[in-house]
Amino acid sequence: MATYIVMLGPPGVGKGTQAKILAEKTGLVHVSSGDLFRDNIKNQTELGRVAQSYMNKGELVPDDVTIAMIRERLSRSDCQAGVILDGFPRTPKQADSLEQMLAEFGSEVNYVPFVNADEEVLVERLSGRWTCRANGHVFHATFNPPKETGVCDLDGSELYQRDDDKVETVKNRIQVYRKQTAPLIEYYREVGKLVEINGAQPIEKVTAELVKALEK
């Protein structure tokens, strides 16, 4: 039977990184909804064109379009053993649609790791990022500082902080995430599929906890 994992976690917790590592360790396919959207729009698929038409108007892409993209991706032969979903579902309604879809495949969501960390940890991780103007190399004030403050080690260009990485913006992104996904976290907790993982630990410790939970 195929294995379906839904990864949850706030911005800055390293959810995407862990999803990739877990995919390598398990042989499951990592399906990022963000990548899926970009691929469909770039390749001008029928669903991509529909999604683009909403985005051009500044509107949210309707659930049925997102779900159709997910369905098409999960139907491909490389997903037969299962997938690690990253960025979908985002709401209990989408979670219901996912369960209905997987029931058609004779399966269900098996495991929902919620990688979490305190706001201070997330803010430090996200607001410490500095990007080089020339080639987009990324440094971090605490974890990967440049040799010379404000200068890229690799090409000597100026380092700047993207608006997305400024403290107030970061705090707002975290608040929005918590508010939006709180019902989804409760949804999976109530059905006994949520596994809480401490995302403040080093990467390899988080991975070890994820693998241990998966083995259970």
HELIX and SHEET records of a PDB file:
HELIX    1   1 LYS A   15  THR A   26  1                                  12    
HELIX    2   2 SER A   33  LYS A   42  1                                  10    
HELIX    3   3 GLU A   46  ASN A   56  1                                  11    
HELIX    4   4 ASP A   63  LEU A   74  1                                  12    
HELIX    5   5 SER A   77  CYS A   79  5                                   3    
HELIX    6   6 PRO A   92  GLU A  104  1                                  13    
HELIX    7   7 GLU A  119  SER A  127  1                                   9    
HELIX    8   8 ASP A  163  ASP A  165  5                                   3    
HELIX    9   9 VAL A  167  GLU A  190  1                                  24    
HELIX   10  10 ILE A  203  GLU A  215  1                                  13    
SHEET    1   A 5 VAL A  29  SER A  32  0                                        
SHEET    2   A 5 GLY A  82  ASP A  86  1                                        
SHEET    3   A 5 THR A   3  MET A   7  1                                        
SHEET    4   A 5 VAL A 109  ASN A 116  1                                        
SHEET    5   A 5 LEU A 194  ASN A 198  1                                        
SHEET    1   B 3 VAL A 138  HIS A 140  0                                        
SHEET    2   B 3 ARG A 129  CYS A 132 -1                                        
SHEET    3   B 3 LEU A 159  TYR A 160 -1                                        
END                                                                             
